[in-house]
Amino acid sequence: MDHQEQEGAAANGFGRCWLQVAEARALWNVHYPIPPDMRCPGGWVLSRGGLPVPPVPTRSARAVAIYDHFWGQLTPEERNDPRWSPDNNHAWTAFFEGEREDRLAAYDGSGDPPANNNASGRRRWWSAPGRTLAWVLSYIADGNDLPLQMCCLT
């Protein structure tokens, strides 16, 4: 890790170790990496690219996820297919597990995915001056109009 990257991330005040679920979900929704040296909340894990990935939905969250996907993503023809019936537990389990595996393997950069869940890339991304977790979450809440980019250190 570059000394300047380490100092930049440390200067942004990352003192606690664990993200809260709402924070992880906000970062996941916009495809931002988690801050350096922070851990995902229970059940969440890091993708190869350093993004938080939620657990496979269960109970009421599963019902909501099925409903959202059924009405928001499937075509009318797919909704008439018994394989996509909201009651087809086996098919939905396979769908959610496959989706999670795809997210875990995801890496947006070029070349081979980095080691250690992109630890150096996460430090660099969070090293932009003033880029604190509170500021990023506020930026997301305000609309995230221009997605934040990797910090360019000189």
C-alpha positions as CSV (number, residue, x, y, z in Angstrom):
1,M,0.0,0.0,0.0
2,D,1.2,3.5,-0.9
3,H,2.1,5.6,2.1
4,Q,0.0,8.5,0.7
5,E,-3.1,6.3,0.3
6,Q,-2.7,5.1,3.9
7,E,-2.4,8.7,5.2
8,G,-5.3,9.9,3.1
9,A,-7.7,7.2,4.3
10,A,-6.6,7.7,7.9
11,A,-7.1,11.5,7.6
12,N,-10.7,10.9,6.8
13,G,-11.4,9.5,10.3
14,F,-12.3,5.8,9.9
15,G,-12.2,4.8,13.5
16,R,-14.8,2.1,14.0
17,C,-14.6,-1.4,12.7
18,W,-18.1,-2.4,11.5
19,L,-20.6,-0.9,9.0
20,Q,-24.2,-0.8,10.0
21,V,-26.7,-2.6,7.7
22,A,-28.2,0.6,6.4
23,E,-24.7,2.0,5.6
24,A,-23.7,-1.2,3.8
25,R,-27.0,-1.2,1.8
26,A,-26.5,2.4,0.8
27,L,-23.0,1.7,-0.5
28,W,-24.2,-1.6,-2.2
29,N,-27.0,0.2,-4.0
30,V,-24.7,2.6,-5.7
31,H,-21.7,0.2,-6.1
32,Y,-19.3,2.0,-3.8
33,P,-16.6,0.1,-1.9
34,I,-16.6,-0.1,1.9
35,P,-14.2,2.1,3.8
36,P,-10.7,0.7,4.4
37,D,-10.3,-1.5,7.5
38,M,-14.0,-1.8,8.1
39,R,-16.0,-5.0,8.1
40,C,-19.4,-5.8,6.7
41,P,-22.3,-6.3,9.0
42,G,-23.4,-9.8,9.9
43,G,-24.3,-11.9,6.9
44,W,-22.8,-9.4,4.5
45,V,-19.5,-10.2,2.7
46,L,-17.1,-8.3,0.4
47,S,-17.0,-8.9,-3.3
48,R,-13.6,-9.4,-5.1
49,G,-13.8,-5.7,-5.9
50,G,-14.4,-4.6,-2.3
51,L,-18.2,-3.9,-2.5
52,P,-20.5,-5.0,0.2
53,V,-22.8,-7.9,-0.8
54,P,-25.9,-8.7,1.2
55,P,-27.0,-12.1,2.3
56,V,-29.5,-14.2,0.4
57,P,-32.9,-12.7,1.6
58,T,-34.9,-14.7,4.1
59,R,-38.4,-14.5,5.6
60,S,-40.1,-11.1,4.9
61,A,-37.1,-9.7,3.1
62,R,-37.3,-12.7,0.7
63,A,-41.0,-12.1,0.1
64,V,-40.3,-8.4,-0.7
65,A,-37.3,-9.4,-3.0
66,I,-39.4,-11.9,-4.9
67,Y,-42.3,-9.4,-5.3
68,D,-39.9,-6.7,-6.5
69,H,-38.2,-9.0,-9.0
70,F,-41.4,-10.6,-10.1
71,W,-43.2,-7.3,-10.9
72,G,-40.1,-5.1,-11.6
73,Q,-37.9,-7.4,-13.7
74,L,-39.9,-10.2,-15.3
75,T,-41.7,-9.8,-18.6
76,P,-45.4,-10.7,-18.7
77,E,-44.5,-13.9,-20.4
78,E,-42.0,-14.8,-17.6
79,R,-44.6,-14.0,-15.0
80,N,-46.9,-16.6,-16.6
81,D,-44.2,-19.2,-16.5
82,P,-44.7,-21.6,-13.5
83,R,-40.9,-21.6,-12.9
84,W,-41.1,-18.0,-11.9
85,S,-44.2,-18.4,-9.7
86,P,-43.7,-16.6,-6.4
87,D,-44.5,-19.9,-4.7
88,N,-41.7,-21.8,-6.4
89,N,-39.3,-21.8,-3.5
90,H,-36.7,-24.0,-5.1
91,A,-36.4,-21.7,-8.2
92,W,-36.2,-18.6,-6.1
93,T,-33.6,-20.1,-3.8
94,A,-31.4,-21.0,-6.8
95,F,-32.0,-17.5,-8.3
96,F,-31.0,-15.6,-5.1
97,E,-28.0,-17.8,-4.5
98,G,-26.8,-17.5,-8.1
99,E,-27.2,-13.7,-8.0
100,R,-25.2,-13.5,-4.8
101,E,-22.4,-15.6,-6.3
102,D,-22.3,-13.3,-9.3
103,R,-22.0,-10.3,-7.0
104,L,-19.2,-11.8,-5.0
105,A,-17.2,-12.5,-8.1
106,A,-17.8,-9.0,-9.5
107,Y,-14.9,-6.7,-10.2
108,D,-15.3,-3.6,-12.3
109,G,-11.6,-2.9,-13.0
110,S,-9.5,-4.0,-15.8
111,G,-7.2,-7.1,-15.7
112,D,-7.3,-9.8,-13.0
113,P,-9.3,-9.1,-9.8
114,P,-7.1,-7.8,-7.0
115,A,-6.3,-9.8,-3.9
116,N,-7.7,-9.1,-0.4
117,N,-11.1,-7.8,-1.7
118,N,-9.4,-4.8,-3.3
119,A,-8.0,-3.5,-0.1
120,S,-5.5,-1.1,-1.8
121,G,-8.2,0.1,-4.2
122,R,-10.6,0.7,-1.3
123,R,-8.0,2.8,0.5
124,R,-7.3,4.8,-2.6
125,W,-11.1,5.4,-3.3
126,W,-11.7,6.6,0.3
127,S,-8.5,8.8,0.3
128,A,-10.1,11.7,-1.5
129,P,-9.9,14.8,0.7
130,G,-13.0,15.0,3.0
131,R,-14.4,11.6,1.8
132,T,-15.7,10.4,5.1
133,L,-18.4,7.7,5.6
134,A,-20.9,10.4,6.8
135,W,-20.2,12.6,3.8
136,V,-20.6,9.8,1.3
137,L,-23.8,8.6,2.9
138,S,-25.1,12.1,2.8
139,Y,-24.1,12.4,-0.8
140,I,-25.9,9.2,-1.7
141,A,-29.0,10.4,0.2
142,D,-28.9,13.7,-1.7
143,G,-29.2,11.8,-5.0
144,N,-25.7,10.7,-5.9
145,D,-26.1,12.8,-9.1
146,L,-22.5,12.3,-10.3
147,P,-21.1,9.0,-9.1
148,L,-18.0,9.4,-7.0
149,Q,-14.8,8.3,-8.7
150,M,-11.4,6.9,-7.5
151,C,-9.2,9.5,-5.9
152,C,-6.2,10.4,-8.0
153,L,-3.1,10.8,-5.8
154,T,0.0,12.5,-7.1
